Amino acid sequence: MKRLVFILILLFTLTLSACNPVEEDDGVLEYNDLASKALFTHVDAESKSNDKYIVYYYQEACGHCQEIKQEILAFVLEFDALEIYIIDTSKALDSSSFQEYRGTPTVFVISGGEVIESYIGSDDILRFIDEYSDIQYDYDLFESQQVSSYNQILELEEDEYLVYYYLESCPNCNEIKDQLLAWAFSKNIDEFYLLNGADVENPDDIPTELQILASGTPLLIVMSNGIFTDEYYSGKDAILDYID
């Protein structure tokens, strides 16, 4: 009888323990959760890629970094339009080469080894998170890369760059707009330019070097130091194949 009672008590205890809820993750993020995104020197952080990417500079002991810790770490985990990295500057053995760097917390958007956007301080970084979390792929994103004349294309001094010739009223341009601009957004800003055919100065006066533009839109051409390389992609299918 005693043995039976013992077995019943044991079974009851095991049943209760099985019903206890498993402790759930409280959702609090730590820097270690982003170990794959961590960099350890400023040199690495500031020359990671020639394409566009983001680096978040922080220190664990920094009060303002702590204020935005959950927001920025969640953003780093979720954002996938650009590569994004973090660096604890208190553990780095070297110093930043960027004159824009003032301390932590700081977010830099980097392209071609140069800072093209900077967000310094917790308030500025929260604004950055809001803007980039709701990013819209439109031509306005490329304001600094818009050219409005044929001469501008011919005067660019880059070893290789792309010029996308389009019309906002072109149905095929609109079909590939989101995919093309999302791809272009991640590229070095000195490697991708846009030319809106409706805004071109003297549209009928096409230089001999750019006669390919007379073939219509959408058109993606490869240039080198103002010279058309004879490589181009005409029409939506050819352009999508190229960027894929």
C-alpha positions as CSV (number, residue, x, y, z in Angstrom):
1,M,0.0,0.0,0.0
2,K,2.8,2.4,0.9
3,R,4.5,1.6,-2.4
4,L,1.3,2.4,-4.3
5,V,0.9,5.8,-2.5
6,F,4.5,6.7,-3.3
7,I,4.0,5.9,-7.0
8,L,0.8,8.0,-7.0
9,I,2.6,10.9,-5.4
10,L,5.5,10.6,-7.8
11,L,3.1,10.6,-10.8
12,F,1.3,13.6,-9.5
13,T,4.5,15.5,-9.0
14,L,5.7,14.7,-12.6
15,T,2.3,15.8,-14.0
16,L,2.6,19.2,-12.2
17,S,6.1,19.8,-13.4
18,A,5.1,19.0,-17.0
19,C,2.3,21.6,-16.8
20,N,4.6,24.3,-15.6
21,P,5.0,26.9,-18.4
22,V,8.4,27.1,-20.1
23,E,10.1,30.4,-19.2
24,E,9.7,32.6,-22.3
25,D,12.3,34.9,-23.8
26,D,11.7,38.3,-22.4
27,G,12.6,39.9,-25.8
28,V,15.5,41.9,-24.3
29,L,18.4,42.1,-26.8
30,E,22.0,42.1,-25.9
31,Y,25.0,43.0,-28.0
32,N,26.1,39.4,-28.0
33,D,22.9,38.5,-29.9
34,L,24.5,40.3,-32.8
35,A,27.9,38.7,-32.7
36,S,27.8,38.0,-36.4
37,K,27.4,41.8,-37.0
38,A,30.3,42.8,-34.7
39,L,33.5,44.4,-36.0
40,F,36.5,45.0,-33.8
41,T,38.6,47.7,-35.5
42,H,37.8,51.1,-37.0
43,V,39.8,50.1,-40.1
44,D,37.5,47.2,-40.7
45,A,34.4,49.2,-39.9
46,E,35.3,52.0,-42.2
47,S,36.5,50.0,-45.2
48,K,34.2,47.0,-45.0
49,S,32.9,47.3,-48.5
50,N,32.9,49.6,-51.5
51,D,29.1,49.3,-51.7
52,K,26.8,51.2,-49.3
53,Y,26.5,49.9,-45.8
54,I,25.8,51.1,-42.2
55,V,27.9,51.0,-39.0
56,Y,26.7,51.7,-35.5
57,Y,29.3,52.9,-33.1
58,Y,28.6,52.4,-29.4
59,Q,30.1,51.7,-25.9
60,E,28.4,49.5,-23.4
61,A,29.1,52.0,-20.6
62,C,27.6,54.9,-22.7
63,G,24.4,56.2,-21.1
64,H,22.9,57.4,-24.3
65,C,23.7,54.1,-26.0
66,Q,21.8,52.3,-23.3
67,E,18.8,54.6,-23.9
68,I,18.4,53.4,-27.5
69,K,19.9,49.9,-27.1
70,Q,16.7,47.9,-27.7
71,E,15.6,50.1,-30.6
72,I,18.9,50.0,-32.5
73,L,19.6,46.3,-31.9
74,A,16.1,45.4,-33.1
75,F,16.7,47.5,-36.2
76,V,20.0,45.9,-36.9
77,L,18.4,42.4,-36.7
78,E,15.4,43.3,-38.9
79,F,16.9,45.7,-41.5
80,D,18.0,44.0,-44.7
81,A,18.2,46.6,-47.4
82,L,21.8,47.3,-46.6
83,E,24.6,45.4,-44.7
84,I,24.8,46.8,-41.2
85,Y,27.5,46.3,-38.5
86,I,28.2,47.3,-34.9
87,I,31.4,48.2,-33.2
88,D,32.1,48.7,-29.5
89,T,34.6,51.6,-29.8
90,S,35.8,51.1,-26.2
91,K,37.3,47.8,-27.2
92,A,38.8,48.9,-30.5
93,L,42.6,49.3,-30.5
94,D,42.6,51.9,-33.2
95,S,40.9,55.3,-33.9
96,S,38.3,56.3,-36.4
97,S,39.6,57.9,-39.6
98,F,36.4,59.8,-40.2
99,Q,36.4,63.5,-39.3
100,E,32.7,63.3,-38.7
101,Y,33.2,60.9,-35.8
102,R,32.5,62.6,-32.4
103,G,31.8,59.7,-30.1
104,T,29.0,57.3,-29.2
105,P,26.3,56.6,-30.1
106,T,26.8,57.3,-33.8
107,V,25.4,55.8,-37.0
108,F,27.3,56.3,-40.3
109,V,26.0,55.3,-43.7
110,I,29.2,54.6,-45.7
111,S,29.7,54.4,-49.4
112,G,33.0,54.0,-51.2
113,G,34.9,54.4,-48.0
114,E,33.3,57.8,-47.2
115,V,30.5,58.9,-44.9
116,I,27.5,60.0,-46.9
117,E,25.0,60.2,-44.0
118,S,25.7,60.7,-40.2
119,Y,23.4,60.4,-37.2
120,I,24.9,61.5,-34.0
121,G,23.3,61.1,-30.6
122,S,20.3,59.1,-29.4
123,D,17.6,61.5,-30.7
124,D,19.2,61.6,-34.2
125,I,19.6,57.8,-34.3
126,L,15.9,57.2,-33.3
127,R,15.0,59.5,-36.2
128,F,17.3,57.5,-38.5
129,I,15.6,54.2,-37.4
130,D,12.1,55.7,-38.1
131,E,13.2,56.9,-41.6
132,Y,15.0,53.7,-42.6
133,S,12.4,51.4,-41.2
134,D,9.9,52.9,-43.6
135,I,12.1,53.4,-46.6
136,Q,10.3,54.0,-49.9
137,Y,12.2,53.1,-53.1
138,D,11.5,56.2,-55.2
139,Y,13.7,58.3,-57.5
140,D,13.9,60.9,-54.7
141,L,16.2,58.6,-52.8
142,F,18.8,59.2,-55.5
143,E,18.7,63.0,-55.6
144,S,22.5,63.3,-55.4
145,Q,22.8,60.8,-58.3
146,Q,20.4,62.4,-60.7
147,V,21.9,63.9,-63.8
148,S,20.0,66.3,-66.0
149,S,22.2,66.7,-69.1
150,Y,24.1,64.5,-71.5
151,N,27.3,66.4,-70.7
152,Q,27.1,65.4,-67.1
153,I,27.2,61.8,-68.1
154,L,30.3,62.4,-70.3
155,E,32.1,64.4,-67.6
156,L,31.9,61.8,-64.8
157,E,35.3,60.5,-63.8
158,E,34.8,57.0,-62.6
159,D,36.4,53.9,-63.9
160,E,33.0,52.2,-64.3
161,Y,29.6,53.4,-63.6
162,L,26.0,52.7,-64.7
163,V,23.5,55.2,-66.1
164,Y,19.9,54.3,-65.9
165,Y,17.8,56.2,-68.5
166,Y,14.1,56.2,-67.7
167,L,10.8,58.0,-68.0
168,E,8.3,58.2,-65.1
169,S,5.5,57.7,-67.6
170,C,7.1,54.6,-69.1
171,P,5.1,51.4,-68.1
172,N,8.1,49.1,-68.3
173,C,10.1,51.5,-66.2
174,N,7.4,51.5,-63.6
175,E,7.2,47.6,-63.6
176,I,10.9,47.3,-62.6
177,K,11.1,50.4,-60.5
178,D,11.0,48.8,-57.0
179,Q,13.3,46.0,-57.8
180,L,15.8,48.1,-59.7
181,L,15.9,50.9,-57.1
182,A,16.2,48.5,-54.1
183,W,19.2,47.0,-55.9
184,A,20.7,50.4,-56.8
185,F,20.2,51.6,-53.2
186,S,22.8,49.2,-51.9
187,K,25.4,50.2,-54.5
188,N,28.3,52.7,-54.2
189,I,26.7,56.2,-54.9
190,D,29.6,56.9,-57.4
191,E,28.7,53.8,-59.5
192,F,25.0,54.4,-60.3
193,Y,23.4,57.5,-61.8
194,L,19.9,58.2,-63.1
195,L,18.8,60.2,-66.1
196,N,15.1,61.1,-66.4
197,G,14.4,61.6,-70.1
198,A,11.7,64.1,-69.3
199,D,14.2,66.4,-67.6
200,V,17.1,66.3,-70.1
201,E,18.3,69.6,-71.3
202,N,18.2,69.8,-75.1
203,P,16.8,66.2,-75.4
204,D,17.1,66.1,-79.2
205,D,20.8,67.0,-79.2
206,I,22.2,63.6,-78.3
207,P,26.0,63.4,-78.5
208,T,27.4,60.8,-80.8
209,E,28.9,59.0,-77.8
210,L,25.4,58.5,-76.4
211,Q,23.4,57.7,-79.5
212,I,22.3,54.5,-77.7
213,L,19.9,56.6,-75.6
214,A,17.8,57.2,-78.7
215,S,16.7,53.5,-78.5
216,G,14.2,54.3,-75.7
217,T,13.5,53.5,-72.0
218,P,14.2,51.7,-69.8
219,L,17.9,51.5,-70.6
220,L,20.9,50.7,-68.4
221,I,24.3,51.6,-69.9
222,V,27.8,50.9,-68.7
223,M,30.2,53.9,-68.8
224,S,33.9,54.4,-68.0
225,N,35.3,57.9,-67.6
226,G,32.7,59.5,-69.9
227,I,33.0,56.8,-72.6
228,F,30.2,54.4,-73.5
229,T,31.7,50.9,-73.2
230,D,29.2,49.3,-75.7
231,E,27.7,47.3,-72.9
232,Y,24.0,48.1,-72.3
233,Y,20.8,46.5,-71.2
234,S,17.6,47.5,-73.0
235,G,14.1,46.7,-71.8
236,K,12.8,45.5,-68.5
237,D,13.7,41.8,-69.0
238,A,17.3,42.5,-69.9
239,I,17.7,44.9,-66.9
240,L,16.2,42.5,-64.4
241,D,18.4,39.7,-65.7
242,Y,21.4,41.9,-65.2
243,I,20.7,43.0,-61.7
244,D,19.8,39.4,-60.7
